[in-house]
Amino acid sequence: MSSSEQSTAPLVARPQRARIIAYVLALVVAVVFTLIAFGLHGKTGDGPGYFQRGDQAAMIGLGLCAAAAILLMTRPRVEADEHGVRVRNIIGGYHLPWETVRAVTFGRGAPWLTLDLHDDERVAVMAVQMADKDYAVKAARRLRALHSASLTTSVVE
């Protein structure tokens, strides 16, 4: 693929390290809560209460809820093509045409890439994270190339 074809090919990026960590952590949390649930039996202490099956089910349910919350970290995604960029973060998302994007920036020390818009707003792109190093740099370069290509085609038209 030539560099001009590569610069206009669609991009799909997701965080790499954060997804692996989230999957492992969610599994660990679910297993730990399940083990704790099976350890809940007998008296609750000095009082008259006893742990029952409902208590165990509730503990497993809490573990599954916590695991689901952790898995929200796997949600970020960015898709871009010559028409615009679609950003899905942990909560919420954006669909932006390239005309609204002023710059694609990856500030020094910033945890993830941002899109600077013409109305002085900034949109975090949590799918491209500094922790992913080379993968993040390649994704940022591809987004910049798509942004530049869209600017040159809009000027020509």
Secondary structure by P-SEA (a helix, b strand, c coil): ccaaaaaacbbbbcccaaaaaaaaaaaaaaaaaaaaaaacccccccccccccaaaaaaaaaaaaaaaaaaaccccbbbbbcccbbbbbcccbbbbbcccccccccccccccbbbbbccccbbbbccccccccaaaaaaaaaaaaaaaaaaaaaaaac
